[in-house]
Amino acid sequence: MTEIVLDTSTLPEPLFRLIRTEKVKVRETDGEVLLTPITDVADRCPLRGMFADGKLSVDRFLANKQVEKELER
């Protein structure tokens, strides 16, 4: 499965007229291509899985990475 987010202005004109959002999620699975209009701002963030609940700040993430580095030594 492949998934990417595209700007709708890059789509061919017939598709561009059908989709009323700025971004569209394109998912390819087993030869099928599914276009999903993105209406939620959180869906546009490529890190949404990590930051979706807002509990992991950048500072906390960097602190966790530092701890991981120290543990690897």
N, C-alpha and C positions, 0 to 999 in steps of 0.2 A: 504494500500500500504506500502510495506517495501522496503527500499533502503539501500544498503551497498556498500562499495568499497573493492575489494579484490585484492591481488597480483596475477597476472596470473599464477605464479609458483605453486599456490595452486590448480589450476584447474586440472581435469583429462587430461591425455595426448592428446586425440583427440581434446579437446577444446583448450588446451594450444598451439597446433600447428596452430590453425586457427587464434588466436588473436596475433597480432604483437606488442602489447604495454605492458608496465610493470604492469599497473593497469586496472581493468575492473569494471564498475559499474553494480551491480546486482539489478534489480528491480522486485519485485513480486507484481502483481496486479491480483486479482480474479483468482488465481491458475496458471497464466501465469508467466513465468520467462524470463526476457529480459536481455541479457548481452550486455553492450555497452562499447567498448574499450575507454579508456580515453587518449586523445592525448594532451589536454590542461592542463597545470600545474595548472591553477586556478580551474579546475574541481576536482582536488585531495584534495583541501583544504576543510575540513569539515565546516569551517566558511565562505565559499565563499559568502553566502547570506548577511552576515554582512559586510564583508570587500571587496566585489567584485569591488566596484568603487574606492577604496583607499581613501575615504573621512573620514573614521573613524579610527584614529590611536589608539594604545593601551592606550596612555596617555588620549586621549579624552574619550575612553570607560570607563576607570577607574574613570575619573572625573564625568561622567554621573552616574555611579553606586554610587558614594559618594553622589551626589545630591539626588538620589532616596532614599538612606538610611536616609538622613536627613529629607526628606519629609514624610517618614513612621513614624517618631517619633512624 
